[in-house]
Amino acid sequence: MIKDFKVNIAETEIADLKERIKKTRWPDELENSQWTYGTNLSYLKELAEYWQSEFDWRKTEQKINAYANFLAEVDGCKIHFIHVKSERDNAIPILITHGWPGSFLEMFKLIDCLKDSKELAFDIIVPSIIGFGFSEKITAHGVDYGFVADLWHKHMLQLGYEKYSIQGGDIGAGISIRLAQKHPESIIALHLNYISDSYQPYLEEGEQLNAEVLAYKDFANKWNATEGAYGMIQSTKPLSLAYGLNDSPIGLCAWIIEKFNSWSDNEGYIENCFTKDDLLSNVSLYWFTQTIHSSMRMYHAISENPLVFGKNDFVKSPVGFANFPKEIPTPPRSYIEKGLNLVQWTDMPKGGHFAALEQPELLAADIVSLLKKVT
């Protein structure tokens, strides 16, 4: 079952948000610490003032509702998605999956780039991952990459697409990889701009990792020791963290915004990459839908079933990888090729983890390049 969907958050919820921001109890901060200990206090106060007095959620709603939004039911799960259909013939279906702490809102600029492509026509499907945004929050165990991948495949068949292409970053990359493994007969191509550090291709008995891969693993371990505490908490005790984040908009904002600052190619100032409206639209979405816990606990499920490949898990579909310079630790090409049929690798000149929002034109061009190769 599929039905139309429009976003319309109650005015009382918007008023409650503003009142909670007003009543924030602010912590202190070490002198000149900037972002070293977490989200910078002076910037967060500036953002909070804007959130309370100038930010207009209704403008975000207008942007969302300008696209065709739907709710689908697949295996009893409610999935929110945007569906932009081309008016041109031979359009290529492309399923684009976001990650954490992002959302489907990240994809608007990418949608427009692909929609306006002169080289290829696309039918664009952008769902909200289960537990994110307006998709259902499932309280059962096991909502991991593979669980969502199976839902996505059934959803695409429900929409009438027996063959389709897929794209993902962050959690969306893991979901897309599992989708290509589980349903290779339907996948035209897989495009990625990230791959998890839990990724382990199948290695033959006695096969040794080369120096390049060992250096990457050492770098990833050091990065996790200084930047990865969020992932450890979300993989082990997400509920303990969620009590505070679900109750305090400034706490929620601080937790999310710190990642947008640390993981983007912003040259030292977050608003070189994102406007205040970009940042607060995303945080407000998490707030109004109360999905911070359901989104974080997916890390727990993934930790129990990480991206470790078995003997028959090689991704045979053609794969393109966009390597953005400010991405969080990324395996070297030689290691990725052990598990994926890599036919295109692009070293990007700029951009970070939130590629669809930071560099949508570059990302769209790379997707088009891959699909021109294989169609």
N, C-alpha and C positions, 0 to 999 in steps of 0.2 A: 504494500500500500504506500502510495506517495501522495502527499498533499502540499499545497502552497504554504509558505511560511513568511511572516513579517515580524520584525522585531519591534516591540513597543514596551519598553520598561516602564513600570508604573511611576508616576510622579512622586509618590510617597517614598519609593526606594531611592530615587535621586536625591530627594530632600534629606533622607536619613544618611546617605553617604556624605553629603556636605556637612551635616551636623557632626558626624563622627570625625571628619577631618579637622573641624574646628576645635574639637575637644582632645586632640592628640596630646599625649604626655611625651615630650621630646627628651631623648637622652643627651648626655654631654658628649664631648668629642675631644680627642687629643689635638693639641695645637698643630696646625699645618699638616695634618695626616691625610688630607684629600680623600682618595678612594682606597688607601692602603688597608684600612681595617674593615672595609665594607662600604656601603653607600654613603657618599659624602653628605654630611649634615646640612651644609649651607645650600647645596643644590637641591636636596630633598625638600627643604623648607620652601625654596623658590618654586619647586614643582607643586607642592601642596597648596601654596597660595593660588597658583594658576588653576589647579584642579577645583578648588573651592569657589573661586570668584569669576573665572573666565572660561574654563573648559565647558563645552556644550555637548553633552552626550547625544542630544537629538541630531546634531550634525553627523555624528558617527552612525546613528540609526539610518539617516537618509542615505549615506554612502552604502551601507549594507543592503538596504531595501531597494537601491537602484539596480541591483543584480537580481536575477531570478533565484530565490531561496526556496528550499523545500525541506520537508521532513519525510524520511522514508522509514519503513519498518522492515528490518531484515533479521530473521531468526529471533523475533521478539524484541530486538534492540532498536531504539529510535535513533536515527542518524540525521543530523542536520548537514545540508550541503548546498553549495552554489553550483548552478548548472548553466553555463553560457554556451549556447549552441550556435555554430556558424551557419550563415545563410549560403555559404558556398558548397559546391559539390565535393565529395571525397574528403570530407573533414576527418582528421585523425583524432580519435578520442584520447584525452590525456587526463589521468587521475593524479592530482597533486596533493601531497600530504605534508602538513606542517609538523612542528615539533614543540618542545617545551623550552622556555616559557613563552613561546609564541602562540599563534592561533591562526584561524583562517583569515583574519584581518591582514596578516602579513602579505597575502597573495594578491591583493587588489591591483597593484602596479604590474605584477607579472601577468595577471589575467589580461589586463589591457594591452600589454606588449604582445602577447600571443594572439589575442583577438584581432589585433591590427596588423599582424604579420602579412606581408605581401607574398612571401615565399611558400607558406603552407597554411592551410585552413585547419582550425582546431575546434573540436567540441571539448570544453574545459569543465572538469568536475573537481570541485574543491570541498571535500568533506571536513567536518570537525571530528577529530579522533574521539572515540568513546571516552567519556569522562572529561572532555574539554568543551568549552563553549556551550552551544545549544544542543549538543548530542547528549544522549542519556548517560547518567552516572550509574554504572553497574557495580553492585557491592559484592558480587561473587569473585572468587579467586581466579587467577589465570588470565587476566586481561593483559596479554603481552603482545609482542610483535605478530606472532602467528595467529592469535585470536582475531586481531583487527584485520590482518591480511585476508583471512577467510571471509570476514564480513564484507570487506571491500570488493572481493571477487563476486560474491553473490549480489552485491549492490550493483555492480557494473552489468552483470547479466540481467538484472531486473530492469535496468535502463535500456537494455537492448544491445549492449556492446559485448560481442563475443571475443573480439580482439581489441586491445587498447594498449596505450603506452602509459608509463608511470614515472613519477618524479618525486623525490623526497630529500629532505635534509633533516638532521637531528633524529628524533624518534621516527619521523616520516621516512628516513632512509632505511631504518631497520625494518619497518613495516613493508616498504617497497621491495626490499631484498627478499624477505620471507614470501611475499606475494609472487615474485619471479621464481622462487624455488618450488612453491606449492602448485602453481598454475602456469607453467611455462608455455603451454599450448595457446594461451590467450595473450601473452605479452609480446607486443611489437618491439619494444625497446624499454630499457630502464635507464633513467638519468638520475645521477646523484650529485649532491654538493657536500656530502659528509658521509663518513662511515665510523661507527662506534669503535671506541678503543677496546670493547669486548670482542670485536671481530677476530676470529681465528679460523683461517681456511684449513681444510683437511691437509695434513702432511703425511706422507708415506712414513712407515716405520723407519726410524733411524735418520730421517731427513733433518738437517741442521738449518737453523735460521742464519741468514748471512749478516754481515756486519751492519748493513744499512737498516735492517729490521731490528736488530738488537739495539742500535742507537736510538731508533724511534721508540722502542719499548722503554728504554731508560728515560728518555725525555718525557714520555707519557706518565711514567711513575712519578717523576719529579713534579710535573704539572699537577697531577692529582693530589700530591702532598701539600701544595700551596693554594690550588684553585678548586679542588674537587670535593671539598667538605660537603657542599650542597648535595652532591650525588650520593655520598655515603649516607647522609641523613635520610634522603628521600628513598633510598634503597632499603633502609633498615627500620627507621622509626618515623615514617611520614605523618602519622596521626598526631604524635606529640607536637610536631611543628605546626600542624594544621590548625590547632586550637587558636593559636595567636594570629596566624595569617588570615583565617576565616573571619576573625572578629575585629581586626584592626586594618582599615584601608591603608594607613601609612606603613604598617608592618608588611602588608602584602606588596605595596608599591616598592618598598626598599628591597625586598627579596628578589623581585622580578627585575627592577631597573638596574641593579648591580650587574646582572648578567648581560643586559643590553650594552652597558658601558664596557665591561671587560672583554666581551667577545666580538665587538664590532671594530671596523677599521675607521675609527673616529679621530685619529691624530690628537688625542688628548682632551677632546671635548665632545661629549655624547651627542650634542645637537648638530655636530657636523654630519651625522648620519641620520638622526631621527628628530622630528619636531616634537614639541611637547604633546601635541595632539596625537601623534603616532604612538607615543609611549603610554599616554593616559587612556587612550581608547582600548589598548590591549589590557592594561591593568583593570580598567572598569569592567571589561567583559568578564574577567575572572571573578571580580567582586560581585557583579549582579547575578551571575550564574552559580556562584558558590562552588566553583570547580577546582579550587587550588588543591584540596586534598585528593580528589578523584584523579586529577592530572598527575600529581606527585607520586601517588601510590603505584602508578604504572612502572615507575623505576623499580619498585619492589618485585613486581611480576617479571620484569625483564632480567633482574639480577638472578632469578631462579631459572631462567631459560635464555641465557645470553646468546650473542650472535656467533655461536660456535658451529662450524660446518662438519657434517659427517661426510663419509666417503662419496655419497651420491648427491651432495648438496651444491655442487658447482653450478653457478648461474650461467646457463647456456644462452640466454637471450642477449642480444647486443647491448653493451653497457657504455654509457658516457659518464665521465667524471669531471666536474668543474672544481678545480683546486684553487680556492680563494686564499690569499696570503695571510689573512688574519684569522683564519679558521682555528678552532681549538685542535689539539693534536690529531693529525691525520696520518694513517699508515702510508708508507711509501708505495709508489706505483707497483713496484715489483711484488710487494706483499698482497696488494689488492688483486693483482692479476692471477694469483694462485687460486682465488675463489670465484672470480667473476670474468666473464668474457668481455674484456675491456677493448673496445674498438675506437674509443676517442678519449683523449686526456687533454685537458686545457688548463694551463697555468695562467690564472687570471691576473691582471695587472693591479687590481685593488678589490677590496671587499672582505667581509668577515663571515661570521656564522649565520647572520640573518640576511642571506644573499638576496632573497626575493624582495626584501624591503630596502636593502642597501644599494644593490646593483641589479635592478630588475632587467634592464636592457641587456647587460652582459649575460645574465642567466638565460633569458629568453633566446638570445642569439645562439647560445650553446645548445639549448634544447632543439632548436630548429636545425642546427648543423647536424646533430646526431640523427634526427629523424629523416633528414634528406639523404643521409648515407644509407639508411636501411629500408626506405620505402620506395 
